[in-house]
Amino acid sequence: MSTIGIANIDPQLETALVTDMVRVEALLRTEIEGDYPLLVETSRHLVEAGGKRLRPLLTLLAAQFGDSSKYEVIQAAVVCELTHLATLYHDDVMDEAPLRRGVESANNRWGNMVAILTGDYLFAKSSGLLADLGPEAVRLQALTFERLVIGQISETQGFTTGLSPLEHYLKVVADKTGSLIAASARYGAMVSGASAEDMETLTQFAEHIGITFQLADDVIDIASTTNESGKTPGTDLREGVPTLVTIFAMESEDPADAELMKTLSAPITDEAVVAKTLATLRQHAAMAKSRELLEQYSNRSRELLDQLPAGAAKEALISLCEAVITRSA
């Protein structure tokens, strides 16, 4: 496995990406600096906790289909990560999550108000960078942010008439997760001057791979331990939020699943019940169905890449598709 987490990547491309990711990290840390020490401290909390940095990496990879040497590529990559981090602060407040990226969540450490305002601060910082990238970039951010909000509202409201629970859930995932990952690739293609055709293909690919990553996270959240995933397993069970695995479990027609379905129909407040439910779901047929759908989305992402010109960047994106399945195994 390479230093950026993509297997069998071309060494020259890897070197270029590693160099650019160092520049992304440096600008990311510079951008969160400000005049108010508490906001700087709270912003650093998740920046320094690390993470996959999937979004800036996709920006850099998409830029390989244009002129990747432009400094605007680095700026766009930081915009995507700042936006992502901002949403994490807000998500943790809504989820009342005690952990994020293996460290104490900001809301748990400083309270909900500070966590929310830290998210707002990071949105403001990303907007400042966007102003340098031009009106098209600003418009993309506005449309993406709209989808992020719609996805969260739709998740909160629950599924409505006309959509099955699974269809509703996949639409929520597309808006909440796929939209920003799609924007990350589109930014890279846009600011590097890639062709319109490649930009559209990269955008569609990234949305599919973004959905795939979320579906993988659903599987990991049930299958993994805290040490493996960096967050508390079963968070969505505690909140009563449907995920891919629980939706498939709720579709069961096996009478033996009646107790499980009753448990999953509401938030689970008893930690012993959470532990029992996690153990049951890990052995349930819903897990196999979830992995099957996950593989379908990964394959579709791979098919979209056929439209891109051959080269090291395309091969890296293909490896990224394969990595999604591997991380959920």
PAZABA-929760 format. One record per residue: residue in one letter; z, x, y of N, C-alpha, C in turn. Coordinates in steps of 0.1 Angstrom, whole numbers, padded with zeros to 4 digits, always signed. Atoms other than C-alpha are relative to their C-alpha. Layout:
% residues N
AZXYZXYZXY/...
% end
This chain:
% residues 329
M+0000+0009-0012+0000+0000+0000+0000+0009+0012/S+0001-0008-0013-0009+0013+0035+0012-0002+0008/T-0012+0001-0009+0016+0018+0063-0001-0013+0008/I+0001+0013-0007+0003-0015+0079+0000-0012-0010/G-0002+0011+0009+0007-0035+0047-0013-0006-0006/I+0013+0004+0006-0030-0038+0037-0005+0010-0010/A+0003-0009+0011-0039-0024+0003-0015+0005+0001/N+0014-0006+0001-0070-0001-0001-0008+0000+0013/I+0007+0000-0013-0078-0001+0036-0007+0014+0002/D+0007-0012-0004-0103+0025+0049+0009+0009+0008/P-0009-0009-0007-0083+0055+0060-0003+0002+0015/Q+0003-0002-0014-0101+0059+0093+0004-0013+0008/L-0005+0013-0006-0095+0022+0101+0015-0001+0001/E-0015+0000+0000-0059+0025+0091+0006+0009+0011/T-0005-0009-0010-0054+0054+0114-0002-0006+0014/A+0003+0007-0013-0070+0035+0143+0010-0011+0003/L-0009+0012-0001-0049+0004+0136+0015+0005+0003/V-0014-0005-0002-0016+0024+0133+0001+0005+0014/T-0001-0005-0014-0024+0042+0166+0001-0012+0010/D+0000+0011-0009-0031+0009+0183+0013-0009-0001/M-0013+0007+0002+0000-0008+0168+0011+0007+0007/V-0010-0008-0008+0021+0020+0184-0001-0004+0015/R+0002+0004-0014+0005+0011+0217+0005-0014+0002/V-0004+0014-0001+0012-0026+0211+0016+0000+0001/E-0015+0000+0000+0049-0019+0203+0005+0005+0013/A-0004-0005-0012+0052+0002+0234-0001-0010+0012/L+0002+0009-0011+0037-0024+0257+0009-0012-0002/L-0009+0012+0002+0058-0052+0240+0013+0003+0005/R-0014-0003-0005+0090-0034+0248+0000+0002+0015/T+0001-0001-0015+0078-0027+0284+0000-0013+0006/E+0002+0013-0006+0069-0063+0290+0013-0008+0000/I-0013+0008+0000+0104-0077+0281+0010+0006+0010/E-0009-0005-0010+0120-0055+0307+0000-0009+0012/G-0001+0009-0011+0133-0074+0337+0012+0003+0008/D-0012-0002-0009+0160-0077+0364+0013-0005-0005/Y-0012+0006+0004+0185-0096+0344+0004+0005-0014/P-0004-0007+0013+0203-0076+0317+0002-0008-0012/L-0003+0009+0012+0213-0105+0294-0014-0004-0006/L+0013+0004+0006+0177-0117+0291-0007+0012-0006/V+0006-0011+0006+0165-0082+0284+0006+0003-0014/E-0007-0003+0013+0192-0078+0257-0004-0011-0010/T+0004+0011+0010+0184-0112+0241-0014+0001-0005/S+0014-0002+0003+0147-0105+0242-0002+0011-0010/R+0001-0012+0009+0151-0071+0225+0005-0004-0014/H-0006+0003+0012+0171-0088+0198-0010-0002-0012/L+0010+0002+0011+0141-0101+0178-0011+0010+0001/V+0011-0011-0001+0116-0075+0191+0004+0011-0009/E-0004-0011+0008+0137-0048+0175+0003-0003-0014/A-0002+0004+0014+0143-0068+0144-0012+0002-0008/G+0013-0003+0007+0107-0061+0135-0007-0013-0003/G+0009+0011+0004+0087-0086+0115-0013+0006-0005/K+0013-0004+0006+0052-0085+0099-0010+0004+0011/R+0010-0003-0010+0034-0083+0133-0014-0005-0004/L+0013+0005+0004+0007-0103+0117-0010-0004+0011/R+0008+0005-0011-0006-0118+0149-0007+0011+0008/P+0007-0011-0006-0012-0086+0168-0009+0008-0009/L+0009-0007+0009-0026-0070+0137-0013-0007-0002/L+0013+0008+0001-0052-0098+0134-0008+0002+0013/T+0007-0002-0013-0060-0093+0171-0008+0014-0001/L+0006-0013+0001-0067-0056+0164-0011+0000-0010/L+0010+0000+0010-0087-0063+0133-0012-0008+0005/A+0011+0008-0005-0108-0090+0150-0008+0008+0010/A+0006-0008-0010-0115-0065+0178-0010+0010-0006/Q+0009-0010+0006-0132-0042+0153-0014-0005-0001/F+0013+0006+0001-0162-0066+0154-0006+0001+0014/G+0005-0002-0013-0166-0057+0191+0003+0014+0004/D-0004-0013-0005-0155-0028+0213+0016+0000+0000/S-0015+0000+0002-0119-0022+0200+0007+0010+0009/S-0006-0010-0009-0113+0006+0225+0005-0006+0013/K-0004+0006-0013-0108-0018+0254+0016-0002+0000/Y-0014+0001-0001-0072-0018+0267+0004-0015+0000/E-0003+0014+0000-0074-0056+0270+0003-0005-0015/V-0004+0003+0013-0072-0057+0232+0015+0002-0003/I-0015-0002+0001-0037-0042+0233+0007-0011+0007/Q-0007+0011-0008-0027-0067+0260-0001-0013-0007/A+0002+0013+0007-0041-0096+0240+0010+0000-0012/A-0008-0001+0012-0022-0084+0209+0015-0003+0004/V-0014+0002-0005+0011-0083+0229+0002-0015+0004/V-0001+0014-0003+0004-0118+0243+0003-0008-0012/C-0002+0008+0012+0002-0132+0208+0014+0002-0006/E-0013-0002+0006+0034-0115+0196+0011-0006+0009/L-0009+0006-0009+0053-0125+0228+0001-0015-0002/T+0000+0014+0002+0042-0161+0223+0007-0004-0013/H-0006+0003+0013+0052-0160+0186+0015+0002+0001/L-0014-0003-0001+0086-0145+0194+0007-0012+0008/A-0006+0011-0008+0092-0172+0220+0002-0013-0008/T-0001+0012+0008+0085-0200+0195+0012+0002-0010/L-0011-0003+0009+0110-0183+0171+0014-0003+0006/Y-0012+0003-0007+0138-0186+0196+0002-0015+0001/H-0001+0015-0001+0131-0223+0201+0002-0006-0014/D-0001+0005+0014+0126-0229+0163+0015+0001-0005/D-0013-0002+0006+0160-0214+0155+0010-0010+0006/V-0009+0010-0006+0177-0237+0180-0001-0014-0007/M+0003+0013+0007+0160-0268+0164+0005+0000-0014/D-0004-0001+0014+0168-0255+0129+0014+0003-0002/E-0014-0005+0001+0203-0243+0137+0001+0011-0010/A+0001-0011+0010+0193-0212+0117+0010+0011+0004/P-0009-0011-0002+0220-0185+0113-0007+0014+0000/L+0007-0013+0002+0195-0157+0104-0014-0001+0005/R+0014-0001-0003+0162-0146+0117-0004+0015-0002/R+0005-0014+0003+0143-0115+0104+0012+0009-0005/G-0011-0008+0006+0175-0104+0085+0011+0003+0010/V-0011-0002-0010+0197-0104+0117+0005-0014+0004/E-0006+0012-0005+0219-0130+0133-0009-0006+0010/S+0009+0006-0010+0198-0155+0152+0006+0000+0014/A-0004+0000-0014+0200-0156+0190+0009-0012+0003/N-0008+0012-0003+0213-0191+0191+0014+0001-0007/N-0013-0002+0007+0241-0182+0166+0009+0010+0008/R-0007-0011-0007+0250-0151+0187+0004-0004+0014/W-0002+0002-0014+0246-0163+0223+0001-0015+0003/G+0001+0014-0003+0243-0201+0220-0014-0005+0002/N+0013+0006-0001+0215-0226+0222-0007+0002+0014/M+0005-0001-0013+0211-0225+0260-0007+0014+0002/V+0005-0014-0002+0206-0187+0261-0013+0002-0009/A+0012-0002+0009+0182-0188+0231-0012-0007+0005/I+0012+0007-0006+0160-0215+0247-0005+0007+0012/L+0004-0006-0012+0159-0197+0280-0007+0014-0003/T+0007-0013+0005+0150-0164+0262-0014-0003-0004/G+0013+0004+0004+0121-0182+0246-0009-0003+0012/D+0007+0003-0012+0110-0195+0280-0004+0013+0008/Y+0003-0013-0007+0113-0160+0295-0012+0008-0007/L+0011-0007+0007+0090-0146+0268-0013-0007+0002/F+0012+0008-0004+0065-0174+0275-0005+0005+0014/A+0003-0005-0013+0066-0163+0311-0006+0014+0000/K+0005-0014+0001+0060-0127+0302-0014+0000-0006/S+0013+0001+0006+0030-0136+0280-0010-0005+0010/S+0008+0005-0010+0016-0156+0309-0005+0010+0010/G+0004-0011-0009+0017-0126+0332-0011+0009-0005/L+0011-0008+0006-0004-0106+0308-0013-0008-0001/L+0012+0009+0001-0028-0135+0303-0008+0000+0013/A+0006+0001-0013-0035-0136+0340-0010+0012+0002/D+0009-0012-0001-0051-0101+0337-0012-0001-0010/L+0011+0002+0010-0073-0113+0308-0010-0010+0004/G+0010+0009-0005-0091-0140+0327+0002-0014-0004/P-0002+0015+0002-0094-0178+0328-0003-0005-0014/E+0003+0005+0014-0109-0181+0293+0012+0003-0009/A-0012-0003+0008-0079-0164+0278+0012-0009+0003/V-0011+0010-0004-0055-0186+0298-0003-0013-0006/R+0004+0013+0006-0074-0217+0286+0003+0000-0015/L-0003-0001+0014-0071-0205+0250+0015-0001-0002/Q-0014+0001+0002-0034-0201+0254+0005-0014+0003/A-0004+0014-0003-0030-0235+0270-0003-0009-0012/L+0004+0009+0011-0049-0252+0241+0009+0003-0012/T-0008-0004+0011-0029-0232+0216+0014-0005+0001/F-0013+0005-0003+0004-0241+0232+0001-0015-0002/E+0001+0014+0002-0006-0277+0232+0001-0004-0015/R+0000+0003+0014-0012-0276+0195+0014+0004-0006/L-0013-0004+0005+0021-0258+0189+0010-0011+0002/V-0009+0011-0004+0040-0286+0207-0003-0013-0008/I+0004+0012+0008+0020-0314+0189+0004+0002-0014/G-0005-0002+0013+0028-0298+0156+0014-0002-0002/Q-0015+0002+0001+0065-0297+0163+0004-0014+0002/I-0003+0014-0002+0065-0333+0176-0004-0008-0013/S+0005+0007+0012+0045-0344+0145+0010+0002-0011/E-0010-0003+0011+0070-0327+0122+0013-0008+0002/T-0012+0007-0003+0099-0342+0140-0001-0015-0002/Q+0002+0014+0001+0084-0377+0140-0002-0004-0015/G+0003+0004+0014+0074-0376+0103-0014-0006-0002/F+0013+0005+0003+0043-0388+0086-0002-0014+0004/T+0003+0013-0005+0026-0419+0099-0011-0006-0009/T+0010+0008+0008+0003-0446+0085-0014+0007+0001/G+0014-0005+0000-0032-0433+0075+0000+0014-0006/L-0001-0013+0006-0020-0399+0062+0010+0000-0011/S-0010-0002+0010-0003-0390+0030+0010+0010+0005/P-0010-0010-0003+0029-0369+0032-0006+0014+0000/L+0007-0013+0001+0008-0339+0021-0010+0003+0011/E+0010-0001-0010-0020-0345+0045+0007+0002+0014/H-0008-0002-0013+0005-0349+0074+0006+0014+0001/Y-0007-0014+0000+0023-0317+0064-0010+0011+0003/L+0010-0010-0002-0009-0297+0062-0005+0000+0015/K+0004+0001-0014-0019-0309+0097+0011+0006+0009/V-0011-0006-0007+0016-0299+0110-0001+0015-0001/V+0000-0014+0002+0012-0265+0095-0012+0006+0008/A+0012-0005-0007-0023-0261+0110+0003+0001+0015/D-0004+0000-0014-0009-0269+0145+0011+0010+0003/K-0012-0009-0003+0025-0251+0143-0002+0014-0003/T+0002-0014+0004+0013-0220+0125-0014+0005+0001/G+0014-0004+0000-0024-0219+0121-0006+0002+0014/S+0006-0001-0014-0032-0224+0158+0002+0013+0007/L-0003-0013-0007-0015-0192+0171-0006+0011-0008/I+0007-0010+0008-0028-0171+0142-0015+0000+0003/A+0014+0001-0003-0063-0184+0149-0003+0005+0014/A+0001-0005-0013-0058-0177+0186+0001+0015+0001/S-0002-0015+0000-0047-0141+0178-0013+0007-0004/A+0013-0006+0004-0080-0134+0160-0011-0003+0011/R+0010+0003-0010-0100-0152+0187+0001+0009+0012/Y-0002-0009-0011-0084-0131+0214-0006+0013-0002/G+0006-0013+0003-0094-0099+0196-0015+0000+0001/A+0015+0001-0001-0130-0111+0193-0004-0002+0014/M+0004+0003-0014-0131-0124+0228+0000+0012+0009/V-0001-0011-0010-0118-0095+0248-0007+0013-0004/S+0008-0012+0005-0137-0069+0226-0015-0002+0002/G+0014+0002-0001-0170-0086+0232-0007-0003-0012/A+0006+0003+0013-0177-0096+0196-0010-0012+0003/S+0009+0010-0001-0206-0120+0191+0006-0014-0001/A-0006+0014+0000-0200-0158+0195+0001-0004-0015/E-0001+0004+0014-0208-0163+0158+0012+0007-0007/D-0012-0007+0007-0183-0136+0146+0013-0006+0006/M-0012+0005-0005-0157-0150+0170+0004-0013-0006/E-0003+0013+0007-0160-0185+0155+0004+0002-0014/T-0004-0002+0014-0159-0172+0120+0014+0006-0001/L-0014-0006+0000-0128-0151+0127+0010-0010+0004/T-0010+0010-0004-0111-0180+0144+0003-0010-0012/Q-0002+0009+0011-0117-0203+0114+0007+0007-0012/F-0006-0008+0010-0107-0175+0090+0015+0001+0003/A-0014-0002-0003-0074-0169+0108+0008-0012+0000/E-0007+0012+0001-0065-0205+0110+0003-0003-0015/H-0002+0002+0014-0070-0208+0072+0011+0010-0006/I-0010-0009+0006-0050-0176+0065+0014-0003+0006/G-0013+0004-0006-0023-0188+0089+0007-0011-0008/I-0005+0011+0009-0019-0220+0069+0005+0006-0013/T-0003-0006+0012-0019-0199+0038+0013+0008+0000/F-0013-0007-0002+0009-0177+0051+0012-0010+0000/Q-0011+0010-0001+0030-0208+0059+0003-0006-0014/L-0002+0005+0014+0024-0222+0024+0007+0010-0009/A-0007-0011+0007+0035-0188+0010+0014+0000+0004/D-0014+0000-0004+0066-0189+0031+0008-0012-0006/D-0007+0011+0006+0074-0224+0017+0004+0004-0014/V-0003-0004+0014+0072-0209-0018+0011+0010+0000/I-0010-0011-0001+0092-0178-0008+0014-0006+0003/D-0013+0005-0005+0119-0199+0009+0008-0006-0012/I-0006+0006+0012+0126-0216-0024+0003+0011-0011/A-0001-0009+0012+0120-0187-0048+0008+0012+0003/S-0006-0013-0003+0136-0158-0029+0015-0001+0003/T-0014+0000-0004+0171-0147-0021+0000+0004+0015/T-0001-0003-0015+0184-0140+0015-0005+0015+0002/N+0004-0014-0002+0179-0102+0010-0015+0002-0001/E+0015-0002+0002+0143-0106-0001-0008-0006+0012/S+0008+0007-0011+0131-0130+0027+0005+0003+0014/G-0005-0002-0013+0153-0120+0056+0005-0012+0007/K-0006+0013-0006+0164-0156+0062+0007-0007-0011/T-0007+0008+0010+0186-0181+0045-0009-0009-0008/P+0008+0009+0008+0168-0198+0016+0006-0014+0002/G-0004+0014+0000+0168-0236+0017+0003-0005+0014/T-0003+0005-0013+0170-0239+0055-0006-0014+0002/D+0007+0013-0001+0145-0268+0054+0007-0011-0008/L-0007+0010+0008+0165-0285+0027+0012-0005+0008/R-0012+0004-0008+0196-0285+0049-0004-0009+0012/E+0005+0008-0011+0175-0300+0077-0007-0013-0004/G+0007+0011+0005+0158-0325+0055-0015+0000+0004/V+0014-0002-0004+0124-0311+0066-0009+0002-0012/P+0009-0001+0011+0096-0316+0041-0008+0013+0000/T+0009-0012+0002+0078-0285+0028-0009-0002-0012/L+0010+0002+0010+0050-0280+0004+0007-0003-0014/V-0006+0001+0013+0073-0276-0026+0007-0014-0002/T-0007+0013+0001+0095-0306-0018-0009-0012+0000/I+0010+0011-0001+0065-0328-0010-0005-0002-0014/F+0005+0001+0014+0051-0321-0045+0011-0005-0009/A-0011+0005+0009+0085-0327-0061+0002-0015+0002/M-0002+0015-0003+0088-0361-0043-0011-0008-0006/E+0011+0008+0006+0055-0371-0059+0001-0002-0015/S-0002+0000+0015+0069-0367-0094+0002-0014-0005/E-0002+0013+0007+0067-0397-0117+0009+0001-0012/D-0009-0002+0011+0091-0382-0142+0013-0006+0003/P-0013+0007-0002+0122-0404-0145+0012+0011+0001/A-0010-0010+0000+0142-0372-0150+0002+0006+0014/D-0001-0005-0013+0135-0363-0114+0006-0009+0011/A-0005+0011-0009+0151-0394-0099+0011+0006+0009/E-0011-0006-0007+0183-0375-0089-0005+0010+0010/L+0006-0011-0009+0163-0346-0074-0007-0007+0012/M+0007+0007-0010+0141-0370-0054+0010-0007+0010/K-0010+0006-0008+0172-0388-0041+0006+0010+0009/T-0006-0011-0007+0187-0355-0030-0009+0005+0011/L+0010-0005-0010+0155-0344-0012-0004-0010+0011/S+0004+0010-0010+0152-0377+0007+0008+0001+0013/A-0008-0001-0012+0178-0366+0033+0005+0014+0001/P-0005-0013-0002+0193-0335+0048+0012+0003-0010/I-0010-0004+0010+0216-0316+0023+0011+0008+0008/T-0011-0007-0007+0249-0307+0039+0010+0008-0009/D-0009-0006+0010+0268-0296+0008-0007+0013-0005/E+0006-0012+0004+0261-0259+0001-0001+0001-0015/A+0001+0000+0015+0268-0264-0036-0012-0008-0004/V+0012+0008+0003+0241-0291-0037-0013+0008+0004/V+0012-0008-0004+0217-0268-0018-0003+0010-0011/A+0002-0010+0011+0222-0241-0044-0005-0006-0013/K+0005+0007+0013+0217-0265-0073-0014-0005+0002/T+0014+0005-0002+0186-0280-0057-0010+0012+0000/L+0009-0012+0000+0171-0245-0051-0003+0004-0014/A+0002-0005+0014+0177-0236-0087-0009-0010-0008/T+0008+0010+0007+0161-0269-0099-0015+0002+0005/L+0014-0001-0005+0130-0265-0076-0007+0013-0005/R+0006-0012+0005+0125-0229-0088-0006-0001-0014/Q+0006+0002+0013+0118-0242-0123-0008-0013-0001/H+0007+0013+0000+0100-0274-0113-0015+0002+0000/A+0015+0000-0001+0063-0282-0117-0005+0001+0014/A+0004+0000-0013+0062-0286-0080-0003+0014+0005/M+0002-0014-0004+0064-0248-0076-0014+0005-0005/A+0013-0004+0005+0033-0243-0098-0011-0007+0008/K+0010+0007-0008+0014-0269-0079-0002+0006+0014/S+0000-0007-0013+0024-0252-0046-0008+0013-0001/R+0007-0012+0001+0011-0219-0058-0015-0002-0002/E+0014+0003+0002-0021-0235-0069-0007-0003+0013/L+0006+0003-0012-0028-0250-0035+0000+0012+0009/L+0000-0013-0007-0018-0217-0019-0012+0009-0003/E+0011-0008+0004-0044-0199-0039-0014-0007+0005/Q+0012+0006-0005-0070-0225-0029-0003+0003+0015/Y+0001-0003-0014-0064-0219+0008-0004+0015+0002/S+0003-0014-0001-0065-0181+0002-0015+0002-0004/N+0014-0001+0004-0099-0185-0016-0009-0004+0011/R+0009+0005-0010-0113-0206+0012+0000+0010+0012/S+0000-0010-0010-0102-0179+0037-0010+0011-0003/R+0009-0011+0005-0120-0153+0016-0015-0004+0001/E+0014+0004-0001-0152-0174+0015-0005+0000+0014/L+0004-0001-0014-0153-0176+0053-0004+0014+0004/L+0003-0014-0004-0154-0138+0055-0014+0004-0004/D+0013-0003+0005-0187-0138+0037-0010+0000+0012/Q+0009+0001-0012-0203-0147+0071+0001+0012+0009/L-0002-0011-0009-0190-0115+0087-0009+0012-0004/P+0007-0012+0004-0210-0082+0088+0009+0009-0009/A-0008-0009+0009-0200-0057+0061+0006+0011+0008/G-0007-0012-0007-0176-0029+0070+0014+0000-0004/A-0014-0002+0003-0141-0016+0068+0009-0011+0005/A-0008+0011-0006-0127-0044+0090+0000-0012-0009/K+0001+0012+0009-0141-0071+0067+0007+0002-0013/E-0007-0003+0013-0127-0054+0036+0015-0001+0002/A-0014+0001-0003-0093-0052+0053+0004-0014+0000/L-0003+0014-0001-0094-0089+0060+0000-0006-0015/I+0000+0004+0014-0103-0095+0023+0013+0003-0007/S-0013-0004+0006-0073-0075+0012+0012-0008+0005/L-0010+0008-0006-0052-0095+0036+0002-0013-0007/C-0001+0013+0008-0061-0127+0017+0007+0002-0013/E-0006-0003+0013-0051-0111-0016+0015+0003+0002/A-0014-0003-0003-0018-0099+0000+0009-0012+0001/V-0007+0013-0002-0008-0135+0008+0005-0005-0014/I-0004+0005+0014-0008-0144-0029+0010+0009-0006/T-0009-0010+0006+0009-0112-0039+0014-0002+0005/R-0013+0001-0006+0038-0117-0015+0008-0012-0005/S-0006+0013+0004+0045-0152-0029+0002+0000-0015/A+0000+0000+0015+0043-0142-0066+0015+0002-0005/
% end
